[in-house]
Amino acid sequence: MPEAPEPSGPGPLHITLYSSRRRWALSGFGGALLIIGPIAVMSGRGFSWFSAAIVAAGALLVGAQIYDHPLRTHLHEGGVTRVCPLRRDEITWGQVIEVTRSVRDRVRRGDSLLGVNPQRESRLRGGLAARTERGRVVLCDAVEGRFEYDAVRALLDRHAPEVPLAALRPPAKQSPTTLYRRSLRGRVDDS
């Protein structure tokens, strides 16, 4: 049985981007406050529909985070694998229209009056997202480091040349997402 040929050309075979643990903790803390606070109020004053609605909103917030917010995202030759606490989401490169930012770069009111360039690198907010027919899918919640961005660009050029990378390149001082882990092993896997 013939083996599949190795992809040729420069660029990594895969890269892993990590979401910020601080954002995870703050989001979970906020949802927990929405659950615990009204329950404490109801235990002292009795049941109220308003407090019950706030508890339900907090439970939905925490549930949505656990279900759909990625801990890490693995980009590889077949597509994207998002690893969330309750599921793994596989997206093939054929489903991806473009790779962009999870938060669109917006010009603040007054920036044009002050002469600030809206395309300035330091204005980047939000990590990478894949735009699909279903909508925008967050790949990472934080801006990646420059070498990670370059690795993603090389990976797309190598495995999915039809998928444009529409996100701006991060500044050189941007910390890589691997620093959100306790270990720096496996920044970019060239194997």
N, C-alpha and C positions, 0 to 999 in steps of 0.2 A: 504494500500500500504506500503510495507516494506521500511524502510529508509536505505540509504547506510551506511555501517559501517564506523565509524571513523577510520582513519589510526592510527595504534598503533606505539609505539616506540618513542625514543627521537627525537627532531628536530623540528624546527618551521614549521608552515603550509605555511607561505609565508614571503617574505622579499622584500623590495623596495630599489633599488640602484639609486642614483641620479647623473646626469652628472654635470660637472663643469660649473658654469655660466660664469666664467672668460674665459674659452675656447670658449664658445658660443659667448660671446661679441667680443673677438679678431677675431674669424672667420668671424662674421658678419661685423665687422669693415673693415677687409681686403677685403671682397667682395664688400662692399659699396665704398671703395676707387677705386677699379677696375671699378666701374660704374661711380662714380661722377667725378673722375679725367679726363678720356678721354672725357666725355661730356663737361666739362669746357674747355678743349683744343679745341674741335670741335666748341664750341660756339664762340671762339675768332678767330680761323684760318679757319674755314669751315670744311666740312665733309671730313673724310679720312677713308678708309677701315680698316686701321690698328687700329685706335681708335675704330671703330665700332666693330671689332673683340675682343678687350679688354673689351668693355662694355658687349658683349655677354658672354664672359668667366666669368666675374664678376656676371652676372645674373644667369648663370648656377651654379656657386659656391654657391650663396645665396639660389637658388632654391633647390639644392641638400641637403643643410644643413637643410632647413625648412622641406623638405619632408622625409629625412631618418635619421637624427641625433636624437637619443632619449634624451628627457628631463629627463625621469625616466624610469626604467625598473622594472616591478613587476614579481618576480619569485614565482610561486604557484604550487599547486599539479597538475594542468593540463598542465603546461608548462610555457612559458614566454610571457608576454605582454609588448611590447615596446611602450611607449607613445611618439610620435613625434608631433610637432606642427600641421601638416596637416593630420595625420593618426595614427591609432593604428595597430600594427603588432602583430598578435597572432602566436606563434610557439609552437607546442605541443612537449612533451618530446620524442615522437616517431620520430620526424624530426631531433632531435639534435643528432649528432654523438659524440661530446665531448664539454666540456666547457673549453676554453683556454684563453689566453691573446689576446687582439686586436692587440698588437704590439709584434712580436716575440722577445724573448730575444736574443740579438746578442752579440757576443764577439767583442769588439773593437780591432782594430789592435794594437798590442803591449801589450794587457792584458796578453796573455800567456807568453810573454817575462818577464813581471813584476811579474808573479806568481799570478795573480788575478784569483780567482775562478769564472768561468762564471755562476755558479748556485747560487751565492751569493744573499741573499734576497734583499739587497739594490739596485740591478741592475734592479728591476722590473720597467717596463714602460708599460703604457697602461692598460686600464681596462679589464674587462671580456668580452669575445666574445663567441658566440655559433657557432660551426662549423656544418654546415648542408650540404646537398647535393648541395644546391644552392651556397654555399660558406660561408665565415665568416660573421657573423652578429654581429655588435657591440652592447653589452648590456649596457656598461657604459664606458665613455671616460677616466675615472681616476681610478687609483688603489684604490681598496676598503680597508677599515680598516680590521684588523685581525679578530674582532668579526663578521664582515659581511662575510668574507671569510669562517669562521667556520660555520656560519649559512647557507651559500650556500652549503657547503659540507654536513651538516646534512640534509638539504632539499633534496639534490640529493640522499643521502643514503636512505631517507624515501620514496620519491615519484618516483624516477627514478634511481634505483640502476644500471641499464645498461648503464647509461651515466657517463663516467669518468670525473673527474675534473682534467684536465692536467695542470692547471695554478699553478705556485709556490705560496706558502703562503707568504703574505706580512709581512714586519717586524712589530714588536710590536709598533714602534713609528709612523706607518702610520695612518693618520687621516681618519676617516670614511667618506663615501660619504654623510652622513646626515648633515655634517657640511657645505656642499654646499647650503643647505637650510637655511632659517632664523630661523627655529625652529628645535629643536631636538626631536620632538614628533615622535613616531613610528619608532624607530631605527630597531628593530626586533619585528615583531608582532607574539606573541606566541598564539594568540587566534584562 
